[in-house]
Amino acid sequence: MSDLFTLPTIVAGIMLISLNAYVLLGGADFGGGVWDLLATGSPARRAAQRELVAHALGPIWEANHVWLVLVVVLLFTAFPPVFSGLAIMLHIPLSLMLIGIVLRGSAFTFRTYGSEHDAAQRRWGRTFAIASVATPVLLGICIGAIASDAVGRSLGALSHPSVARQDFTALFVAPWLTPFTIGAGLLTLALFAFLAAVYLTVEAPDDALREEFRSRALATAVVVFVLAFALLALAPAGAPRMHTGLIASPWAIPFQIATAIAAVAALWALWTRRFRLARIAAAAQVTLILWGWAVAQYPFLVPPPLTIRGAAAPERTLELLLWALALGAAVLFPSLAYLFRIFKGRPEAFERMDERSPAQPNP
Amino acid sequence: MSDLLAARSQMAMSLAFHIIFAVVGIGMPVLMVIAESRWRRTGDGIYLELAKRWAKGTAILFAVGAVSGTVLSFELGLLWPGFMRYAGAIIGMPFSLEGFAFFTEAIFLGVYLYGWDRIRPRAHVAAGVLVAVSGAASAVFVVIANAWMNSPAGFDLVNGQPVNVDPIRAMMTPAAFPQVLHMVLAAYAATGFAVAGIHALLLLRDPRNAFHRRALSVALLVGAPAALVQPISGDVSARYVARWQPTKLAAMEGQFRSERGAPLRIGGIPDEAARETRYAIEIPYGLSLLAFHDPHALVRGLEAFPVGDWPPVALVHFGFQVMVGLGTYMALISLWAIIAAWRRHDLAGDRWLMRAVAIAAPMGFICIEAGWTVTEVGRQPWIIYGVLRTADAVTPMPGLIVPFTIFTLLYCVLGAIVVVLLYKQVVKSPRIREEERGTRTPVGASWGAA
């Protein structure tokens, strides 16, 4: 752990924080799409649920999405071989994920600003919802594939001269299409849906909606438990290095306990209708799972060939990058705080917005 | 289709698609803010209606721009891992700064679109201004990264590998200033003329329409000055290319032989096999004069370089002719409009001017596509000029025609939908005549969807 405070590790840590922000914010936006797809009850209830999702996403989803772009940019600036290696080996799932991102974002916007025809609205709603389900699965598959060593091994195989004759499937499909990676994809989807349901209990304007999303959150919490244990069971075969890291290293047990406490706290808070507390606990739970993965594979970025130190860009680049990040953060955080204060400050705010005509000039 | 060609086609298609939305994301916020400020100052509700409609259009186009931009950031690696492995540490810097500019743009666009009655008027206008400023900043940073590919700097080559990396020097590369200037002006000119052109067309049918008259005035206010000074920035760019990328200049001009006092060729068809450009109108000494500001300057032709280093000559030459031709037209129309406005003529009532502006509606965007063809195809066969060949940077994954086909279809569908949505917006424009204006209350809501 002596090189924990070197430049490459600090930049990798900032990258992880950005990914964390993407998961907590952008992830919940995808989760919102899941609940649009799974809206239940009478047509009026379904419409109310969908409207709550749309209201929650509207002003913030584009800003939340930029966290992913930041992760990508940091990755190719600070760890160029990792970015190019992953882009080669995960070409197919990443491309599919991009199609999902494109369809989710544009369908949501077309539905918000497009024609008022019901048929068109339903078509965009459907596209938005399906893309919101597919994209997190693909993101989880990519993360699972990195954790499982298979991507790293294929990357190593690619540099051998005999590779031209190797099977396409063995190189470009098999590493990311295993029971473990699919489990990771499904867990990601469940976590995003869980986050969204919990956040929406806080943002719901009335009790009916709050209760609907409370039961969704509770049900999803159970699904998360089941999938997490299934993934843990698949890990010895699917991701042995990861599995060893998760059970054998000295920090592993406290980490697991913390995750379990957060998960139980989220459940308890939901059960007793302490929704703001549930939001904090759910975010903590997802954060700990993400950091558990990262810490379990430290110091590797893409195990086994690429480590944080080995794949890092020259020192001068990392130094300047840190300055750029400091400068960017000085602009970003006040702006983000402003955005969330306006739109997420008071749950009752958007009711008032609906009552008033938006065209009134301000006094 | 070879994998290399498929990768190049996918990249070209993705860039050609994204650039339209990126440009609108730079230009539209300016129009929107001007309209809102005029409403705040004058209380004229038509300007509020304009600001709202333009904000709505910006929201649609920005969303598509944001997702297609995300695709591009991944495609840099998905298609060109060899390039990113080489260049990531050198030019990641402007991309990181662009990331923050994009963040600011997304945040304040959210504030602007959804904050009409949640924040104070001044804060709302300020949010719009921040969208416009960060949109322009995004363009500056991304174009700097592209400029580095044209004039790589900020590293030393040792055994084919970059060492002594200096990202600041890489950002100050010679191509940066001319390219950034040219692109930002192009964005304002293209957006301004596209909007002005649409409203000019509608004014030809309904010349007294107060809504279209105001839209035209704001759009021309942004588009005309930019289009007017663009030829000067074009001259700065051309002199940069002449000095730093002689093969690109030779391809742009269809110049095969090296000569002093080289002529400027207008039109013509370059024939790579015969090594000559036929049917061009030649203006004696024109090229030497324009490229080096000296009628007897030596212009190196393509023959001075190995054939393996030539870009596709005909495509680059053709793209350049289109850009310069249409750009010149836009500059002349701008001059006409500015002089007419100076003399306090009624622009909207001048049918010939309105016809000329209406024709120019798509021209800015055609110029941008043509100009980027010159920049990108003209750099071939290099992905980093003189340093790394495009063929050496492409991904080893075979079957690249599949993603190329899928993304092309996806973008065709998206493009068609955006066109339909925007068309519906325009068709719904209010029919409020200049004479009736005083009799209505100046509130935008009163003429919603006419």
Interface residues (C-beta under 8 A of the other chain):
Chain A: G58 P59 I60 E62 A63 H65 V66 L68 V69 L70 V72 V73 L74 F76 T77 A78 F79 P80 P81 F83 S84 G85 L86 A87 I88 H91 L94 S95 L98 I99 I101 V102 L103 R104 G105 S106 F108 T109 F110 T112 Y113 G114 S115 L158 V163 F168 F172 A313 P314 R316 T317 L320 L321 A324 L325 L327 G328 V331 L332 S335 L336 Y338 L339 I342 F343 A349 M353 R356 S357 P358 A359 Q360 P361 N362
Chain B: W39 R40 G43 L48 K52 K56 A59 I60 F62 A63 V64 A66 V67 S68 G69 T70 V71 S73 F74 L76 G77 L78 P81 G82 M84 R85 Y86 A87 G88 A89 I90 G92 M93 F95 S96 L97 E98 G99 F100 F102 F103 T104 A106 I107 F108 L109 G110 V111 L113 Y114 G115 W116 D117 R118 I119 R120 P121 H124 V163 V165 D166 P167 I168 T395 P396 M397 P398 G399 P403 I406 F407 L410 L414 I417 L421 K424 V443 G444 A445
